[in-house]
Structure formats: structure tokens, C-alpha cells
């Protein structure tokens, strides 16, 4: 697994191809996602606690969010790449290559610039993962990434708006109920 992570970090095409083909590598990809999420959770939790918030709440949101984001990003990228740009892949292949592509996120442990460098490096790894995972050329891989990113933003906005509306409605209903009781 460590050799694969190093290969991904080196942007080695053959490593991405090996990960794509190895159905047993999905659990390894999940471990990569988990380790990066733990680092992010510790940092985010520490920041939250320092600002008077909940360390545990922030940490758990980061962990859950990392896995939900991984599945959504993999699914949307798979759908966009195969249906719009003629990519050839399975959902499992996309989960594997995009999971491993998150490996540079571990750089978040480096103060000041680690998260930024990790983010840029993750973008490069993600591009290679999309290209190799879907067997696309550079332009179709880039278009897949852009369209998938926009789709995820739109869906995230819609879900956020629905949850906010439900929260406001529930809050208003609770306020009305409290008013009746008092």
C-alpha cells in the first residue's frame, strides 16, 4: 500500500492503472481517505476547540464528510465521465483511484503551508486519477473534472438550501409550540 501511495504522489500513471485494476484496493483507498480525514479532523477539531467549539463534533463532521464527499465525488465523476465524455470505468475503479488521489492531504499536518501544498498536489493527483480511471485523454479528463465539480457544487447548494429551509421551518414550529405552552 505504501508503494502505491508513493506512486500516486509521484503522479506515476502505472500506479494509477494498477490501483484501478485491483478490486482489492478499495479498502486501501478507504484507509487513505480515513487517514487524511483524521489529520483534517484533528486540525479542524483543534481550531474549533480553540474558538470555544466542540473538538469532537468538528472531528466527527470531518470524518463523516470525508467519506460522504469521496462517494459523491466518485459517483458524479463516474457519471459525468462515462455518460458525457465516453469514459470507460466502474464505480469501484473511480472510488479506488480518487480515494488514493487524496493522499497529499496528509500534508495538512505541516503548519502554515502544508494544507495549501497538499490541496494543489491533490488536484494534480485527482486529474491523473480521472484521466486514468476513465481512460480519457487530457482534455476530456479536464472537462469531466470541471463539469463534475460544477454538478457537485449545485447539488451541495440545493441540499444546503433544503436543509436550511427544513431547519428554519422546524425552528419556527418549535418556537410556535413553545409559545403555546408558555
C-alpha positions, -999 to 999 in steps of 0.1 A, spaced: 0 0 0 28 24 8 44 18 -26 10 27 -42 8 59 -21 43 69 -32 34 61 -68 3 83 -66 23 111 -51 48 108 -79 19 110 -104 30 77 -118 5 66 -144 13 29 -139 4 31 -102 -30 46 -110 -36 18 -136 -27 -8 -110 -50 7 -84 -78 9 -110 -74 -28 -119 -71 -42 -83 -106 -47 -69 -90 -54 -36 -76 -19 -34 -109 -3 -25 -103 -9 12 -68 6 8 -83 37 -8 -107 39 22 -78 38 45 -61 67 26 -94 87 29 -96 79 66 -60 89 74 -64 122 55 -97 128 73 -82 121 107 -55 147 100 -81 172 89 -103 163 118 -76 168 143 -67 202 128 -103 213 124 -112 200 159 -83 218 174 -93 250 157 -129 246 168 -119 239 204 -96 269 204 -125 290 193 -148 276 220 -165 250 199 -166 212 201 -135 193 192 -153 160 190 -182 174 169 -158 190 145 -137 159 143 -167 136 136 -181 160 110 -147 159 92 -146 121 93 -182 117 81 -178 145 55 -147 129 40 -164 96 33 -196 112 20 -176 135 -2 -155 107 -15 -186 87 -25 -204 117 -41 -173 129 -60 -166 94 -72 -202 89 -83 -206 122 -100 -172 119 -117 -180 84 -129 -214 95 -142 -201 126 -160 -171 109 -174 -189 78 -187 -221 95 -199 -208 127 -213 -172 121 -224 -172 83 -233 -151 72 -204 -148 35 -195 -149 26 -158 -168 11 -130 -178 29 -98 -153 8 -79 -125 19 -102 -134 55 -96 -136 50 -58 -102 34 -58 -83 60 -79 -100 90 -64 -95 77 -29 -58 73 -34 -57 107 -51 -64 122 -17 -30 111 -3 -14 145 -5 -40 158 20 -17 143 47 5 174 42 -21 193 63 0 183 93 26 208 82 19 242 97 12 273 76 15 260 40 10 222 43 -27 223 36 -23 246 6 5 225 -9 -15 193 -2 -46 208 -19 -27 217 -51 -10 183 -52 -44 166 -46 -57 185 -76 -29 171 -98 -35 136 -84 -72 139 -90 -67 149 -126 -45 119 -132 -70 96 -113 -98 108 -135 -78 105 -167 -65 70 -159 -96 58 -141 -119 67 -170 -94 61 -198 -98 96 -212 -74 120 -229 -63 152 -211 -90 174 -225 -119 151 -217 -104 144 -182 -103 182 -176 -138 187 -189 -150 158 -167 -134 173 -136 -149 208 -143 -184 195 -151 -184 171 -121 -172 199 -99 -199 223 -110 -225 195 -106 -213 188 -71 -215 225 -62 -250 228 -75 -262 196 -56 -244 208 -25 -261 242 -27 -295 226 -33 -291 202 -4 -279 230 19 -308 252 9 -333 224 16 -317 216 50 -317 253 59 -353 256 50 -362 225 70 -342 238 99 -359 272 97 -393 256 94 -386 232 123 -372 261 144 -403 282 136 -426 253 145 -407 247 178 -409 284 186 -446 284 180 -451 253 201 -431 269 229 -452 300 226 -484 279 231 -470 263 262 -459 293 280 
